[in-house]
Amino acid sequence: MTTETHDRSLATPRHDLRLVIAVPARLGSTRLPRKPLALLGGLPLIVRVTERLKTCVRRLGQSLGVTADNCLILVATDSPEVCDVLHATGVMTIMTPSELPSGTDRIMSALNRLPASAHQRISDSTLVINLQGDEPFFHEEDIESLVSAMLRDPNIPMGTLAYPQADPVQFMKTSVVKIVSDTLGHALYFSRSPIPWPRESLGASHSVTSVQESVDRQTALSFLQHVGVYAFRMNALKQFTSMPPSDLELCEGLEQLRALSAGWKIKLVIAHEAPFGIDTPEDLKRAEEYFATKGQKL
């Protein structure tokens, strides 16, 4: 089933789409049930994300020539309720199967289900941004930087964001994904483990658990934190979603390792802000407090 709402980006089918910003929105979150419909400042979370995306597209139009005529905002969901709350916003919403294994697969499924008027405008070079539906405070400048970097280098199949961190607590968390980069700004590896390991300050002969006391004494430990926003060329996205998961991907539970295992280059673009994802009721409470003080001014 496909739900299509009015969208001005489909009004001029003679223009190819330069950019698709796609948001996967699965209703069955385990840690925060019905997450896309959770209220933030009186509106569903998914509405907050898409409304912010509209202002982001206006910014991209001023800087990169990406406008509502050649950019499509798309929500890929498994819930008619998500379609219903987005109906009045003018954002295209596509129903996808609930059992899809990842947000990237959900986006590819939605792109395959686009109405013909939109599908005909997508080419192999169309840039697809995968933006998480639980990041209502994403930094517009970071999306602009990622899109700009991918448009400047058409040979890069995939890109993502990285935030320079220094918090020792975040460094040790397995929920925080760390990145090691080469000197040209490409990812060498992503891991839930604390990498790269600072041998001089934490030693080389201790286990991660036994070194916690040394970590606690550190005021700063520099590393790159992954920000879960991806950019794909359309032809790369097709290839990526057709490949089986790699051994490294299955080991770490990180789908981007599928690309690295296949020898792909992943462009890293430095983000200006740390991610502010909403995964738990506690996160939602923190987001409500943030929105009450700063969010309405963003």
Secondary structure as GFF3:
##gff-version 3
##sequence-region A 1 298
A	DSSP	beta_strand	2	3	.	.	.	ID=ss1
A	DSSP	three_ten_helix	8	10	.	.	.	ID=ss2
A	DSSP	beta_strand	19	25	.	.	.	ID=ss3
A	DSSP	three_ten_helix	35	37	.	.	.	ID=ss4
A	DSSP	beta_strand	39	40	.	.	.	ID=ss5
A	DSSP	beta_strand	43	44	.	.	.	ID=ss6
A	DSSP	alpha_helix	45	64	.	.	.	ID=ss7
A	DSSP	beta_strand	71	77	.	.	.	ID=ss8
A	DSSP	alpha_helix	80	86	.	.	.	ID=ss9
A	DSSP	three_ten_helix	87	89	.	.	.	ID=ss10
A	DSSP	beta_strand	92	95	.	.	.	ID=ss11
A	DSSP	alpha_helix	103	112	.	.	.	ID=ss12
A	DSSP	alpha_helix	116	119	.	.	.	ID=ss13
A	DSSP	beta_strand	127	130	.	.	.	ID=ss14
A	DSSP	alpha_helix	140	152	.	.	.	ID=ss15
A	DSSP	beta_strand	158	165	.	.	.	ID=ss16
A	DSSP	alpha_helix	168	172	.	.	.	ID=ss17
A	DSSP	beta_strand	178	181	.	.	.	ID=ss18
A	DSSP	beta_strand	187	191	.	.	.	ID=ss19
A	DSSP	alpha_helix	199	202	.	.	.	ID=ss20
A	DSSP	alpha_helix	212	216	.	.	.	ID=ss21
A	DSSP	beta_strand	223	233	.	.	.	ID=ss22
A	DSSP	alpha_helix	234	242	.	.	.	ID=ss23
A	DSSP	alpha_helix	247	252	.	.	.	ID=ss24
A	DSSP	alpha_helix	256	261	.	.	.	ID=ss25
A	DSSP	beta_strand	266	270	.	.	.	ID=ss26
A	DSSP	alpha_helix	281	293	.	.	.	ID=ss27
A	DSSP	three_ten_helix	295	297	.	.	.	ID=ss28
###
